[in-house]
């Protein structure tokens, strides 16, 4: 019998046992529709499905990184080429390849997505910094702009004025070590937060190591009655290895091996990067009435990339983001309007050897995005909430490349530019007949800009067209229809969605080019169930999805690397004030392997993973925990391309201690 069947059989009696408790505690459910809070992007009356992971859940998770938290408590699917979830790609709403470009990631409402297709580093924002995590599923291009096609993940950092100092240390298998320290408090009207973290592991696979050191400072202060300022600075130094893919025989024999290590070239496959993020802003007026907000952020990534002999590059990315906006709130309505400007600058040097003695090529890419946006919410009738948003953006890209090795090759030597204009719309309605019930409907007109490395060839990997000025943004439509009911200690929700994309961007390996391949359609149904009682807590989320090409040579075929079924469940038992036992389960259905446009190759098999967490709190403020990931040592892979497997980690454990002073 499969593990998922055993889990379902076990879940029923446990929930029935919890239901017999005489006193039911109304704890905050995992899925909530909450009042707006500072740095929140979740509207008070959101017409759609959202998940909020609160501070207590984060604190008690025992997770190593934000990615692990998203998988275990947010029901988010992860994939990784290294077997290390800390560098994983998150997937929402049926996107497979390049999903990182289709999920917008924010820190306190400010975007941190890369201009290229590289995923966000989930160690970049340590868990100790977080107050909550907001996951908004579905398209939100009108509210947030680029990247928000599949959903939005907002990481909200701590900003409370009460004083708290926390230290945490953990260690475990595969040389894992975590050391965290944070202090948050108020001093003379100043709200200050300081977070430090060291996070490292040798990796479950050979040459799958990752190491991180980070520091972050946040400052907030009310300068006058109607003037407030905030400033945040963060730094991270990170390195990691590349184990590489495995053929089927090697994968079945030993999924922990690295083809690069076995060839004696592990020292040629790794990356090192340093990142700085500075953000701040002024707020004039009262956030609950009329306010002008002037946020600005600056991001720099200095990356040394080594992907085998002859492929060594230094990659410097700078991003400036400005988004001034005006907010007006009244008793029955609120409105927001503003501008957004983003400039991405990428400079790259390619070298023939890891010592970086002989430069083989240079490249530079610049992208500017300028847009205007407006949104509003109105309680038109009692219990009926209308929402709308609109955005217009103009984007332009300039790229240049020069090869010193092949100076006459036009695929490696060019200077080109291009641009386009896009717009997005959103309209929603939410009905709340009682405090326990809600129904909603939402429409989105959406777009996603091509990443700069989808347009231009660089970093020593030439495309058949060096600068593809015919590549346009993918555009489309999204519909949501759902509802939620929260009687007693229960929460039940159901949400259906349909999305059509025109000219979805994909890599055509036959033409060696990123193209607007075809129109696609995604139809899905999400269901979630939550239960809270004195000693029990349970959450279950299931997604059924169908993604297929609508036209072109692959019409009627499934989009590859998109499973039709996803299920996640969490069950926690707290028999007393000191002890918590928690089980986390995730099952991902099979999908067509990467590049299998015709759906004829062997599939990437379905897999299921069970994690356990034991937490003991002998006294207030002190906790000990033991986490075991992949308890049954399941052998599986989250990615597979053309018969090559990228194995995920087997069984791992982590022991930790946390002390709040």
C-alpha positions in Angstrom: 0.0 0.0 0.0 1.4 3.4 -0.9 2.3 5.9 1.8 -0.4 8.3 0.8 -3.1 5.7 1.3 -1.7 4.9 4.8 -1.8 8.6 5.6 -5.4 9.0 4.6 -6.4 6.1 6.7 -4.5 7.5 9.6 -5.9 11.0 9.2 -9.5 10.1 9.7 -9.4 8.6 13.2 -7.0 11.3 14.4 -9.4 14.0 13.3 -12.3 12.2 14.9 -10.3 12.0 18.1 -9.7 15.7 18.0 -13.3 16.4 17.4 -14.2 14.8 20.7 -12.3 17.5 22.7 -14.8 19.4 24.8 -13.2 22.8 24.3 -12.5 24.0 20.7 -9.9 26.8 20.3 -10.3 29.2 17.4 -6.6 29.4 16.3 -5.7 31.3 13.2 -6.1 29.0 10.3 -3.4 28.4 7.7 -5.7 29.9 5.0 -7.1 33.2 6.1 -8.6 36.3 4.8 -7.2 38.9 7.1 -7.3 42.6 7.7 -4.5 44.5 5.9 -1.3 44.9 8.0 1.9 46.8 7.5 3.9 45.6 4.4 1.0 43.2 3.6 -0.1 42.7 -0.1 -3.1 40.6 0.9 -6.3 42.8 0.7 -8.7 42.7 3.5 -11.4 41.2 1.2 -9.4 39.3 -1.3 -11.3 37.8 -4.3 -9.2 34.6 -4.5 -7.4 31.9 -2.7 -4.5 32.8 -0.4 -2.4 31.2 2.3 -0.8 33.0 5.2 1.9 31.4 7.3 2.1 33.2 10.6 5.0 33.9 12.9 4.2 31.1 15.3 4.1 28.6 12.5 7.4 29.9 11.1 9.1 29.8 14.6 7.9 26.2 15.2 8.6 24.9 11.7 12.2 23.7 12.2 12.7 24.5 8.5 16.2 25.2 7.1 15.1 27.8 4.6 12.0 29.7 3.3 11.7 27.1 0.5 11.3 24.3 3.0 8.7 26.3 4.8 6.7 26.9 1.6 6.7 23.2 0.8 5.8 22.0 4.3 3.3 24.7 5.4 2.3 26.4 2.2 1.5 23.5 -0.1 4.0 24.8 -2.7 5.7 22.4 -5.1 9.5 22.7 -5.3 12.1 21.5 -7.9 15.8 21.6 -7.7 18.8 20.6 -9.9 21.0 20.0 -6.9 18.8 18.1 -4.4 19.0 21.1 -2.1 15.7 22.8 -1.4 17.4 26.0 -0.4 18.1 26.8 -4.1 14.8 25.4 -5.3 12.4 26.8 -7.9 8.8 27.3 -6.6 5.9 26.4 -8.8 2.4 27.8 -8.7 -0.6 27.3 -11.0 0.8 24.8 -13.4 4.0 26.3 -14.7 7.0 24.0 -15.1 10.1 25.2 -17.0 11.2 28.7 -16.0 8.6 28.8 -13.2 10.8 31.2 -11.3 10.0 33.9 -13.9 6.3 33.3 -13.4 6.1 33.6 -9.6 6.7 37.1 -8.2 8.6 37.2 -4.9 8.5 40.2 -2.7 10.2 41.2 0.6 8.0 43.7 2.5 6.1 44.3 -0.8 9.3 45.0 -2.8 10.2 42.7 -5.7 13.5 40.6 -5.6 13.0 38.6 -8.8 16.0 38.5 -11.1 16.0 40.1 -14.5 17.2 36.7 -15.9 15.7 33.3 -15.4 17.7 32.5 -12.3 15.5 31.6 -9.3 15.5 33.6 -6.0 17.9 32.3 -3.4 15.7 31.2 -0.5 18.6 31.5 1.9 18.7 35.2 1.1 16.0 36.0 3.5 16.6 34.0 6.7 13.6 32.5 8.5 14.5 34.4 11.7 13.7 37.7 10.0 10.1 36.7 9.0 6.9 37.7 10.7 4.7 36.0 8.1 4.5 34.7 4.6 1.6 35.6 2.2 1.0 33.4 -0.8 -1.5 34.8 -3.4 -2.3 32.2 -6.0 -3.3 33.1 -9.6 -2.4 36.0 -11.8 -1.9 39.5 -10.4 -0.2 41.4 -13.2 -2.5 44.4 -12.8 -1.5 44.9 -9.1 2.2 44.0 -9.3 3.4 43.9 -12.9 5.9 41.5 -14.3 6.4 37.9 -13.1 3.0 37.7 -11.3 1.5 35.2 -13.7 1.3 32.1 -11.5 1.1 33.9 -8.1 2.8 36.2 -5.6 4.8 35.3 -2.5 5.4 38.1 0.0 7.9 37.7 2.7 7.1 40.1 5.5 10.0 40.8 7.9 9.6 41.6 11.6 8.9 45.2 12.6 7.3 45.0 16.0 8.1 47.5 18.7 8.2 45.0 21.6 11.7 43.8 22.5 12.8 40.3 21.7 16.1 38.6 21.4 16.3 35.1 19.9 19.2 32.7 19.4 19.0 29.4 17.5 21.4 26.6 16.7 20.9 23.4 14.8 23.0 20.6 13.3 22.3 17.4 11.5 23.1 15.0 8.7 25.2 15.8 5.7 27.2 18.3 7.7 24.2 20.6 8.2 24.7 23.6 10.5 22.5 26.5 11.3 23.3 29.4 13.7 20.8 32.3 14.0 20.6 35.4 16.2 18.1 38.2 16.0 17.1 41.2 18.1 14.0 43.3 17.5 12.8 46.1 19.7 12.0 49.7 20.3 14.4 52.4 21.5 13.2 56.0 22.0 10.6 55.7 19.2 13.0 53.8 16.9 12.1 50.3 15.9 15.2 48.3 15.1 15.8 44.8 14.0 19.1 42.9 13.5 19.4 39.4 12.1 22.5 37.3 11.6 22.6 33.8 10.2 25.1 31.1 9.2 23.7 28.2 7.2 25.7 25.4 5.6 25.5 21.8 4.5 27.7 19.4 2.6 24.6 18.4 0.6 22.9 15.0 0.3 24.5 14.5 -3.1 28.2 14.7 -4.0 29.2 18.3 -4.7 25.8 19.5 -3.6 27.1 21.7 -0.8 25.8 25.2 0.0 27.1 27.8 2.5 25.6 31.1 3.5 26.5 34.0 5.8 24.0 36.8 6.1 23.2 39.9 8.0 20.2 42.3 7.9 19.3 45.5 9.6 15.9 47.2 9.7 14.9 50.6 11.1 11.5 52.3 11.4 10.6 55.5 13.0 7.7 58.0 13.1 9.5 61.2 12.5 6.4 63.4 13.0 2.7 63.1 13.4 2.2 62.4 9.7 5.7 61.4 8.6 7.3 57.9 9.0 10.5 56.5 7.5 11.9 53.0 7.2 15.3 51.6 6.0 16.5 48.1 5.5 20.0 46.8 4.6 20.9 43.2 4.0 24.0 41.3 2.9 24.6 37.7 2.0 27.6 35.7 0.9 26.7 32.4 -0.6 28.3 29.5 -2.4 27.1 26.2 -3.7 28.1 23.2 -5.9 26.5 21.6 -8.9 26.1 17.8 -8.7 24.8 17.5 -12.3 22.2 15.1 -13.8 22.4 11.4 -13.9 21.5 8.8 -16.6 18.9 6.2 -15.7 21.4 3.5 -14.8 23.5 5.8 -12.6 20.4 7.2 -11.0 19.1 3.7 -10.0 22.6 2.6 -8.9 23.4 5.6 -6.7 21.4 8.8 -6.8 23.8 10.5 -4.4 26.7 10.5 -6.9 27.8 13.4 -9.1 29.0 12.9 -12.6 31.3 15.8 -12.2 32.8 14.5 -9.0 33.3 11.1 -10.4 35.2 12.7 -13.4 37.4 14.5 -11.0 36.0 17.9 -12.0 33.9 18.9 -9.0 36.2 21.9 -8.4 35.0 23.2 -11.8 31.3 23.2 -11.0 30.3 25.6 -8.3 29.1 29.2 -7.8 30.0 32.0 -5.4 27.9 35.1 -5.0 27.6 38.2 -2.8 24.4 40.1 -2.6 23.4 43.4 -1.2 19.8 44.7 -0.8 19.0 48.2 0.4 15.4 49.5 0.7 13.7 52.4 2.3 11.0 54.9 2.0 9.0 57.8 3.4 5.3 57.7 4.3 3.6 61.1 4.4 0.2 61.1 6.0 -1.8 58.4 7.8 -1.9 54.9 6.3 -5.5 54.6 7.5 -6.6 57.8 5.8 -4.5 59.6 3.1 -0.9 58.7 2.6 1.9 59.2 0.0 4.5 56.5 0.1 7.9 56.8 -1.6 9.6 53.4 -1.5 12.9 52.7 -3.2 15.1 49.6 -3.3 18.5 48.8 -4.8 19.8 45.3 -5.3 23.3 44.1 -6.4 24.4 40.5 -7.1 28.0 39.8 -7.8 28.1 36.2 -9.1 31.1 34.0 -10.0 29.7 31.1 -12.0 31.7 28.0 -12.8 30.0 25.4 -15.0 32.9 23.2 -16.2 36.1 23.7 -18.1 35.8 26.7 -20.4 32.6 28.0 -18.8 33.6 30.4 -16.1 32.0 33.8 -15.8 31.7 36.9 -13.6 28.2 38.2 -13.6 27.2 41.6 -12.0 23.5 42.4 -11.8 22.2 45.8 -10.5 18.5 46.5 -10.0 16.9 49.8 -9.1 13.2 49.9 -8.2 11.1 53.1 -7.5 7.4 52.9 -6.8 5.9 56.1 -5.4 2.1 55.8 -4.7 -0.8 57.6 -3.2 -3.3 55.7 -1.0 -6.7 56.9 0.1 -8.9 55.1 2.6 -12.5 55.7 3.6 -15.0 53.7 5.6 -16.5 51.9 2.6 -13.7 52.2 0.0 -10.0 52.6 -0.6 -7.9 53.5 -3.6 -4.3 53.5 -4.7 -2.4 54.9 -7.7 1.2 55.3 -8.5 4.2 54.9 -10.8 6.8 52.2 -11.0 10.3 52.3 -12.6 12.7 49.5 -12.7 16.2 49.4 -14.2 18.2 46.1 -14.5 21.8 46.2 -15.6 23.8 43.0 -16.2 27.5 43.0 -17.0 29.2 39.7 -17.8 32.8 38.5 -18.5 33.4 34.9 -19.7 36.8 33.2 -19.1 38.5 30.1 -20.5 39.8 28.9 -17.2 38.7 29.0 -13.5 41.8 31.2 -12.7 40.2 33.8 -15.0 43.4 34.6 -17.0 42.0 34.6 -20.5 38.8 36.4 -21.2 36.8 34.9 -24.0 33.8 37.2 -24.2 31.9 40.2 -22.8 28.2 40.9 -22.6 26.0 43.7 -21.2 22.2 43.8 -21.0 20.0 46.7 -19.8 16.3 46.6 -19.2 14.0 49.5 -18.3 10.4 49.2 -17.2 8.2 52.2 -16.6 4.6 51.8 -15.7 1.5 53.5 -14.1 -1.0 51.6 -12.0 -4.2 52.1 -10.0 -6.4 49.9 -7.8 -9.4 50.2 -5.6 -11.8 48.3 -3.3 -15.4 49.3 -2.5 -18.1 47.9 -0.3 -20.8 48.6 -2.8 -23.5 47.0 -0.8 -23.5 45.4 2.7 -21.3 42.3 2.6 -20.4 42.8 -1.1 -16.9 44.0 -1.9 -15.8 45.0 -5.4 -12.1 45.4 -6.4 -10.4 46.5 -9.6 -6.9 47.3 -10.8 -5.2 48.4 -14.0 -1.6 48.8 -15.1 0.2 50.1 -18.2 3.9 49.4 -18.8 6.6 50.2 -21.3 9.7 48.0 -21.3 12.9 48.2 -23.4 15.9 45.9 -23.6 19.4 46.7 -25.0 22.0 44.0 -25.3 25.5 43.8 -26.6 28.0 40.9 -26.8 31.6 40.5 -28.0 33.6 37.3 -28.4 37.3 37.5 -28.4 37.6 33.8 -29.5 35.2 34.1 -32.5 35.1 37.8 -33.4 33.4 37.1 -36.8 30.5 35.0 -35.5 27.3 37.1 -35.6 25.7 34.9 -32.9 28.4 36.0 -30.4 29.0 39.6 -31.6 26.0 42.0 -31.7 24.5 45.1 -30.3 20.7 45.3 -30.5 17.7 46.7 -28.8 14.0 46.4 -28.6 10.9 47.3 -26.6 7.1 46.8 -26.2 4.1 48.0 -24.4 1.7 45.9 -22.3 -1.3 46.4 -20.0 -3.1 44.4 -17.4 -6.6 44.6 -15.8 -8.2 43.0 -12.8 -11.7 43.0 -11.5 -13.1 41.0 -8.6 -16.2 40.6 -6.3 -16.3 39.0 -2.9 -19.5 38.3 -0.9 -19.3 37.7 2.8 -22.9 36.8 4.0 -21.5 35.9 7.5 -18.2 36.0 9.3 -17.8 32.3 8.5 -18.6 32.4 4.8 -17.2 34.0 1.6 -17.7 33.6 -2.1 -15.6 35.3 -4.8 -15.1 35.7 -8.5 -12.1 37.4 -10.2 -10.9 38.2 -13.8 -7.4 39.1 -14.8 -5.9 40.3 -18.0 -2.2 39.4 -17.6 1.2 39.5 -19.1 4.8 38.3 -18.4 7.8 40.0 -20.0 10.5 37.8 -21.5 13.6 37.5 -19.3 16.7 39.2 -20.6 18.5 35.8 -21.2 15.4 34.5 -23.1 15.8 37.4 -25.5 19.6 37.5 -25.9 22.3 34.9 -26.0 25.2 35.4 -23.7 27.5 33.6 -21.2 29.0 31.4 -23.9 25.8 29.6 -24.9 24.8 31.1 -28.3 21.2 31.0 -29.6 20.5 30.6 -33.3 19.4 34.3 -33.2 21.7 36.3 -30.9 19.0 39.0 -30.1 15.5 37.8 -30.7 13.6 41.1 -31.1 10.5 39.0 -32.3 10.1 37.5 -28.8 7.1 39.3 -27.2 5.5 39.1 -23.7 3.2 36.3 -23.1 -0.3 37.6 -22.5 -3.6 36.1 -21.5 -6.6 35.9 -19.3 -7.4 34.3 -15.9 -10.6 33.5 -14.1 -11.2 32.5 -10.5 -14.4 31.3 -8.8 -14.4 29.9 -5.3 -15.6 30.1 -1.7 -14.6 29.3 1.9 -16.6 28.3 4.9 -15.2 28.3 8.5 -17.7 26.7 10.9 -16.3 26.2 14.4 -12.8 24.9 14.3 -13.0 23.9 10.7 -12.0 25.7 7.5 -13.2 24.4 4.1 -12.4 26.0 0.7 -12.8 25.3 -3.0 -11.5 27.4 -5.9 -11.7 26.8 -9.6 -9.5 28.6 -12.1 -8.9 28.9 -15.8 -6.0 30.6 -17.5 -5.3 31.1 -21.2 -1.9 32.3 -22.4 -1.2 33.7 -25.9 2.3 33.0 -27.1 3.7 31.2 -24.1 7.5 31.5 -24.1 9.5 28.2 -24.2 12.9 27.0 -25.4 12.6 25.3 -28.7 15.6 22.9 -28.7 15.2 22.1 -32.4 15.6 25.7 -33.4 17.9 26.5 -30.4 15.9 29.6 -29.6 13.4 30.9 -27.0 10.2 31.6 -28.9 6.5 32.4 -28.4 5.8 28.7 -28.9 2.1 28.4 -28.7 -1.1 29.3 -27.0 -1.8 27.3 -23.8 -4.7 26.6 -21.5 -4.7 25.7 -17.8 -7.8 24.5 -16.0 -7.6 23.6 -12.3 -9.5 23.0 -9.1 -8.0 23.7 -5.6 -9.5 22.4 -2.4 -8.3 22.9 1.2 -9.4 21.7 4.6 -8.3 22.8 8.0 -9.2 21.8 11.5 -8.2 23.3 14.9 -8.9 21.9 18.3 -7.4 22.0 21.8 -4.7 19.4 21.0 -5.0 18.9 17.2 -4.3 20.8 14.1 -4.7 19.5 10.6 -4.4 21.1 7.1 -5.0 19.5 3.7 -4.6 21.0 0.3 -5.2 19.4 -3.1 -4.8 20.7 -6.6 -6.0 19.1 -9.8 -4.8 20.7 -13.0 -4.7 20.2 -16.7 -2.2 22.2 -18.8 -2.1 21.8 -22.6 -1.0 23.4 -25.8 -3.9 24.8 -27.9 -2.2 25.3 -31.3 0.9 24.7 -33.3 2.6 21.3 -33.9 2.0 20.2 -30.3 -1.7 21.1 -30.1 -3.6 18.9 -27.7 -0.4 17.8 -25.9 0.3 18.4 -22.2 2.7 21.0 -21.1 5.8 19.2 -19.9 7.0 19.3 -16.2 3.4 20.1 -15.0 1.8 17.3 -12.8 -1.9 16.9 -13.0 -2.2 16.3 -9.2 -0.6 17.8 -6.1 -1.5 17.1 -2.5 0.0 18.3 0.8 -1.1 17.6 4.4 0.0 18.6 7.8 -1.1 17.0 11.1 0.0 18.3 14.5 -0.7 16.9 17.9 0.0 18.9 21.1 -1.0 16.7 24.1 0.3 19.3 26.6 1.9 22.7 26.7 5.4 21.3 26.3 5.2 18.7 23.5 4.3 18.9 19.8 4.5 16.1 17.2 3.9 17.1 13.6 3.7 15.1 10.4 4.0 16.8 6.9 3.1 14.9 3.8 3.4 15.9 0.1 2.4 13.9 -3.0 3.2 15.1 -6.5 1.7 13.3 -9.5 3.7 12.2 -12.6 4.5 14.6 -15.4 6.0 14.6 -18.8 9.8 15.1 -18.7 11.5 18.2 -19.9 11.5 18.8 -23.7 8.9 16.1 -24.2 6.6 18.2 -26.4 5.1 15.2 -28.1 4.4 13.4 -24.7 6.0 10.2 -26.0 8.9 9.6 -23.6 8.8 7.9 -20.2 7.3 10.3 -17.6 8.9 11.7 -14.5 7.3 9.4 -11.9 5.0 10.5 -9.1 6.5 10.7 -5.7 5.4 11.2 -2.1 7.5 12.4 0.9 6.8 12.3 4.6 8.5 14.6 7.2 8.3 14.5 11.0 8.9 17.2 13.5 9.2 16.8 17.3 9.3 19.9 19.4 9.8 20.0 23.2 9.4 23.3 25.2 10.6 22.6 28.8 10.1 26.3 29.8 8.7 29.5 28.2 11.1 30.8 25.6 13.1 27.6 25.3 12.5 24.9 22.7 14.3 21.8 21.4 13.3 20.2 18.1 14.1 17.3 15.9 13.2 17.3 12.2 13.4 14.3 9.9 12.9 15.1 6.2 11.9 12.2 3.9 11.4 9.9 6.8 11.0 6.8 4.6 14.0 7.6 2.5 12.0 7.9 -0.7 14.1 7.8 -3.9 12.7 10.4 -6.3 13.6 13.2 -8.6 11.8 16.6 -9.0 13.2 17.2 -12.5 14.0 15.1 -15.6 15.2 16.3 -19.0 15.6 14.0 -22.0 16.2 10.9 -19.9 18.5 12.7 -17.4 17.5 12.7 -13.8 18.0 15.4 -11.1 17.7 13.4 -7.8 16.1 14.9 -4.7 17.5 14.4 -1.2 16.9 11.2 0.7 16.4 11.0 4.5 17.9 13.9 6.5 17.6 14.9 10.1 18.2 18.1 12.0 18.5 18.7 15.8 18.1 22.2 17.1 17.6 24.5 20.1 15.9 27.9 20.2 16.0 30.4 23.0 14.1 33.6 23.3 15.8 35.9 25.8 
